[in-house]
């Protein structure tokens, strides 16, 4: 069964959530996981696509923007409103809704911003998973 982890960010800086996404993705990548980052919008997808190259000096996270079809084995995919094909290790969900295909992943990381609207949406997602019996963990950062 899919394990779901909620990461509660206390940093109110606009880029905090994106930077944490990069760090979490790097950790999963170094553990040999296939990662899919599900963004909430096309601008957010572009921001992360750029940031994955520059978030830390010397960082290199091989990734592509997923547009459907074959991904040529790229370990990190970024997408918006698309279900990925292929291996399904870690889903980093940045959308305010739970994607209907989340259950095909071994792990789901829900990143929660510090503003109240983000927290309210996260509570709804938490209840969704809880009502369906998924293993939930919460990490306050």
TORPATI-468944 format. One line per field, with one value per residue (C-alpha): residue number from 1; residue in one letter; chain; x, z, y. Coordinates in nm, 4 decimals. Layout:
<drenros>
i = c(NUM:...)
aa = c(A:...)
ch = c(A:...)
east = c(X:...)
up = c(Z:...)
north = c(Y:...)
</drenros>
This chain:
<drenros>
i = c(1:2:3:4:5:6:7:8:9:10:11:12:13:14:15:16:17:18:19:20:21:22:23:24:25:26:27:28:29:30:31:32:33:34:35:36:37:38:39:40:41:42:43:44:45:46:47:48:49:50:51:52:53:54:55:56:57:58:59:60:61:62:63:64:65:66:67:68:69:70:71:72:73:74:75:76:77:78:79:80:81:82:83:84:85:86:87:88:89:90:91:92:93:94:95:96:97:98:99:100:101:102:103:104:105:106:107:108:109:110:111:112:113:114:115:116:117:118:119:120:121:122:123:124:125:126:127:128:129:130:131:132:133:134:135:136:137:138:139:140:141)
aa = c(X:X:X:X:X:X:X:X:X:X:X:X:X:X:X:X:X:X:X:X:X:X:X:X:X:X:X:X:X:X:X:X:X:X:X:X:X:X:X:X:X:X:X:X:X:X:X:X:X:X:X:X:X:X:X:X:X:X:X:X:X:X:X:X:X:X:X:X:X:X:X:X:X:X:X:X:X:X:X:X:X:X:X:X:X:X:X:X:X:X:X:X:X:X:X:X:X:X:X:X:X:X:X:X:X:X:X:X:X:X:X:X:X:X:X:X:X:X:X:X:X:X:X:X:X:X:X:X:X:X:X:X:X:X:X:X:X:X:X:X:X)
ch = c(A:A:A:A:A:A:A:A:A:A:A:A:A:A:A:A:A:A:A:A:A:A:A:A:A:A:A:A:A:A:A:A:A:A:A:A:A:A:A:A:A:A:A:A:A:A:A:A:A:A:A:A:A:A:A:A:A:A:A:A:A:A:A:A:A:A:A:A:A:A:A:A:A:A:A:A:A:A:A:A:A:A:A:A:A:A:A:A:A:A:A:A:A:A:A:A:A:A:A:A:A:A:A:A:A:A:A:A:A:A:A:A:A:A:A:A:A:A:A:A:A:A:A:A:A:A:A:A:A:A:A:A:A:A:A:A:A:A:A:A:A)
east = c(0.0000:0.1177:0.2867:0.1942:0.4197:0.3099:0.5919:0.4735:0.6891:0.7104:0.9175:0.6925:0.9419:0.7843:1.0542:1.0666:0.8324:1.0112:1.3533:1.2322:1.0884:1.4362:1.6043:1.3488:1.3754:1.7551:1.7339:1.4960:1.7105:2.0246:1.8353:1.7738:1.4053:1.2077:1.0416:0.7422:0.6741:0.3102:0.2787:-0.0323:0.0229:0.2297:0.4199:0.5075:0.6290:0.8556:0.9905:1.0833:1.2263:1.4666:1.5324:1.6302:1.9407:2.0355:1.8985:2.2391:2.5915:2.7140:2.3717:2.2649:1.9308:1.8544:1.4961:1.2572:0.9154:0.6792:0.4427:0.3249:0.4784:0.8248:1.0563:1.3756:1.4440:1.4884:1.4796:1.2950:0.9849:0.7910:0.4326:0.1118:-0.2264:-0.0728:-0.0439:0.3081:0.3799:0.6546:0.8075:0.6293:0.8418:0.7860:0.5194:0.5868:0.2449:0.2378:-0.1224:-0.3969:-0.5899:-0.4983:-0.4251:-0.6541:-0.3538:-0.1531:-0.2041:0.0338:0.3276:0.5073:0.5337:0.3580:0.5141:0.2630:0.4390:0.2414:0.3188:0.2878:-0.0122:-0.3589:-0.5099:-0.2339:-0.2847:-0.6621:-0.6151:-0.3602:-0.6082:-0.8567:-0.5950:-0.4994:-0.8627:-0.8890:-0.5947:-0.6974:-1.0538:-0.9097:-0.6757:-0.3379:-0.0335:0.0252:0.3300:0.3670:0.7019:0.7108:1.0067)
up = c(0.0000:-0.0781:0.2069:0.2320:0.3957:0.4640:0.4917:0.6737:0.5862:0.8266:0.5967:0.4438:0.1718:-0.1742:-0.2978:0.0167:-0.1150:-0.4503:-0.2832:-0.0502:-0.3523:-0.5069:-0.1886:-0.1404:-0.5065:-0.4803:-0.1784:-0.3559:-0.6707:-0.4725:-0.3261:-0.6801:-0.6967:-1.0013:-0.9087:-1.0603:-0.9530:-1.0069:-1.0298:-0.9805:-1.2804:-1.5931:-1.4365:-1.1333:-1.3675:-1.5475:-1.2169:-1.0973:-1.4332:-1.4073:-1.0347:-1.0546:-1.2464:-1.0164:-0.6637:-0.5206:-0.6466:-0.8145:-0.8230:-1.1181:-1.1188:-1.4535:-1.5376:-1.8187:-1.8517:-1.9106:-2.2023:-2.2316:-2.4002:-2.3447:-2.1019:-2.2103:-1.8527:-1.7124:-1.3320:-1.2594:-1.4454:-1.4015:-1.5117:-1.4880:-1.5183:-1.6708:-1.5409:-1.6019:-1.7570:-1.6479:-1.3044:-1.0078:-0.6961:-0.5553:-0.6334:-0.5111:-0.5187:-0.5354:-0.6546:-0.4123:-0.5113:-0.4836:-0.8336:-0.9114:-1.0045:-0.6824:-0.5743:-0.8344:-0.6487:-0.3556:-0.1770:-0.1991:-0.0633:0.0030:0.0474:0.2492:0.2388:0.5373:0.4257:0.5554:0.2170:0.1544:0.5007:0.4509:0.1194:0.2854:0.5610:0.2924:0.1249:0.4631:0.5312:0.1819:0.2454:0.6051:0.5062:0.2647:0.5204:0.3864:0.6147:0.6970:0.8382:0.9183:0.9238:1.0597:0.9141)
north = c(0.0000:0.3519:0.5386:0.9065:1.1664:1.5227:1.7766:2.0889:2.3893:2.6817:2.9024:3.1697:3.2678:3.2329:2.9944:2.7733:2.5066:2.4861:2.4587:2.1851:2.0030:2.0052:1.8791:1.6008:1.5017:1.4931:1.2637:1.0226:1.0302:0.9439:0.6470:0.5210:0.6109:0.7179:1.0507:1.2236:1.5833:1.6725:2.0509:2.2592:2.4859:2.5376:2.8340:2.6205:2.3456:2.5938:2.7283:2.3791:2.2794:2.5742:2.5351:2.1671:2.2815:2.5671:2.5147:2.4301:2.4839:2.1687:2.0098:1.8002:1.6261:1.4609:1.5473:1.6224:1.7797:1.4908:1.5360:1.1772:0.8791:0.7382:0.9144:0.7344:0.6211:0.9709:0.9301:1.2567:1.3669:1.6903:1.7140:1.9057:1.7340:1.4186:1.0662:0.9347:0.5973:0.3618:0.3010:0.4504:0.4989:0.8483:1.1051:1.4587:1.6203:1.9989:2.0141:2.1158:1.8017:1.4347:1.2995:1.0045:0.7869:0.8406:0.4768:0.3387:0.5000:0.3377:0.6724:1.0060:1.3249:1.6029:1.9374:2.1896:2.5616:2.7924:2.9999:2.9138:2.8278:2.5726:2.4244:2.3992:2.2156:1.9852:1.8989:1.7931:1.5738:1.4266:1.3329:1.1812:0.9479:0.8769:0.7825:0.5266:0.3705:0.4842:0.4952:0.8623:1.0392:1.4062:1.5884:1.9442:2.1295)
</drenros>
